Amino acid sequence: MLGSLHLLQPTTVSDASKALAEGDENAKIYAGGAELLLLMRQGLLQTDVLVDVKKIDRLHRVVRENNVLVVGACMTHRALETNPVVREHAPSFAYAESQVANVRVRNQGTLGGNLCFNDPHSDPGTVLLIHNASVTLGSHRGERQMALNDFLVDMYTTALEPDELLLEVQIPPLPAAMKSAYLRLHRYQRPTLGVAVAAKMDNGTVEEIRIAVGCIGPKAHRLPELESKIKGTNPSDAKRIFVEQKNYLRGLLRPVDDLLGSAEYKIYMTGVLLGDALEQAAGKNGSRK
Ligand SMILES: Cc1cc2nc3c(=O)[nH]c(=O)nc-3n(C[C@H](O)[C@H](O)[C@H](O)COP(=O)(O)OP(=O)(O)OC[C@H]3O[C@@H](n4cnc5c(N)ncnc54)[C@H](O)[C@@H]3O)c2cc1C
């Protein structure tokens, strides 16, 4: 059972931010509530004031500005998965959104809530990293922009200040002729492992590649050293290299043994899925951008 709560519904970023500042640590932003209400019901989070940010118009827009897709933080997973502009601009991101949980959670949960909660077992952040996505944060003091990679600090930790909101996510297109794929492994609804690969091929050789892995460690990561190793190889050599990189993957991704599998199993499967994702991105099934 939840205790009595004060619900605020500001219509501007400034008012929402001031409500957070006035509420001190007691006021929490409420978007879809998929995570927040669970935490409150289980007594893991105490709060008296919910600041519902869904009445702020700007948080609901999906527009292309100078060929960069701008997605408002309150867009639900379902709205993004089915949006034709999103599917055309960032097909693997749209696909990742379609894999989140189930249709009930996708209709309730927002991209902003997903990124701000920064649960390790999440899908969207991993794909957004291969797009070099950035975020805009706002408060009554103004706005600032940063790379998503810097925003996702660690497990359940982001760069948000206590009175700040995530406003928008900027998603640049992949470079011309780069195709992508997102693959995930799951036993339950939340993913055990998610890998995103974007590749540009030249006569069967990898000319450019971007790689990100999420879920098996505290946060999603780009893998620049592995990207350098794979450049210039063909997909079958790359498959071998991926599974040989256990020490690098273990050190960077910090997997743990848990109910989803042993750390060694997760590292092994990361190598396998990366090979499969490259094959898919390089082949005719790769998403167009
Ligand atoms: C059963 C279940 C299965 C799931 N499976 C998956 C899965 O397979 N893949 C996956 O990626 N995710 C999964 N999730 C997580 C789901 O995607 C998130 O719960 C959802 O996206 C959170 O969004 P929300 O709008 O409901 O956030 P809320 O619950 O409203 O908020 C979550 C947190 O973010 C903060 N917050 C929200 N919006 C903002 C904002 N704009 N600015 C600043 N802070 C903000 C809140 O204060 C809170 O701390 C699952 C969740 C459930 C319950």
The ligand as a Gaussian input file, in Angstrom:
#p B3LYP/6-31G(d) Opt

LIG

0 1
 C        8.254000      -5.805000     -15.531000
 C        9.255000      -4.859000     -16.137000
 C       10.073000      -5.306000     -17.187000
 C       10.997000      -4.440000     -17.761000
 N       11.768000      -4.895000     -18.804000
 C       12.638000      -4.048000     -19.398000
 C       13.395000      -4.463000     -20.535000
 O       13.279000      -5.570000     -21.026000
 N       14.264000      -3.565000     -21.076000
 C       14.413000      -2.301000     -20.574000
 O       15.190000      -1.515000     -21.120000
 N       13.683000      -1.886000     -19.512000
 C       12.814000      -2.719000     -18.927000
 N       12.066000      -2.298000     -17.864000
 C       12.276000      -0.931000     -17.384000
 C       11.359000       0.057000     -18.084000
 O       11.843000       0.321000     -19.356000
 C       11.396000       1.262000     -17.261000
 O       10.726000       0.869000     -16.109000
 C       10.693000       2.448000     -17.809000
 O       11.196000       2.833000     -19.035000
 C       10.825000       3.568000     -16.816000
 O       10.163000       4.682000     -17.346000
 P        9.053000       5.431000     -16.499000
 O        8.636000       6.566000     -17.345000
 O        8.009000       4.488000     -16.045000
 O        9.949000       5.923000     -15.274000
 P        9.492000       6.251000     -13.793000
 O        9.228000       4.993000     -13.060000
 O        8.439000       7.276000     -13.787000
 O       10.855000       6.897000     -13.276000
 C       12.038000       6.121000     -13.176000
 C       13.139000       7.004000     -12.529000
 O       13.553000       8.011000     -13.436000
 C       13.274000       9.328000     -12.926000
 N       12.794000      10.099000     -14.061000
 C       11.813000       9.760000     -14.937000
 N       11.710000      10.657000     -15.930000
 C       12.657000      11.607000     -15.673000
 C       13.073000      12.798000     -16.357000
 N       12.502000      13.199000     -17.497000
 N       14.080000      13.514000     -15.829000
 C       14.694000      13.127000     -14.666000
 N       14.343000      11.998000     -13.987000
 C       13.345000      11.256000     -14.491000
 C       12.253000       9.116000     -11.801000
 O       12.348000      10.097000     -10.816000
 C       12.671000       7.748000     -11.290000
 O       13.777000       7.871000     -10.429000
 C       11.131000      -3.118000     -17.265000
 C       10.319000      -2.661000     -16.224000
 C        9.382000      -3.520000     -15.656000
 C        8.508000      -2.993000     -14.554000

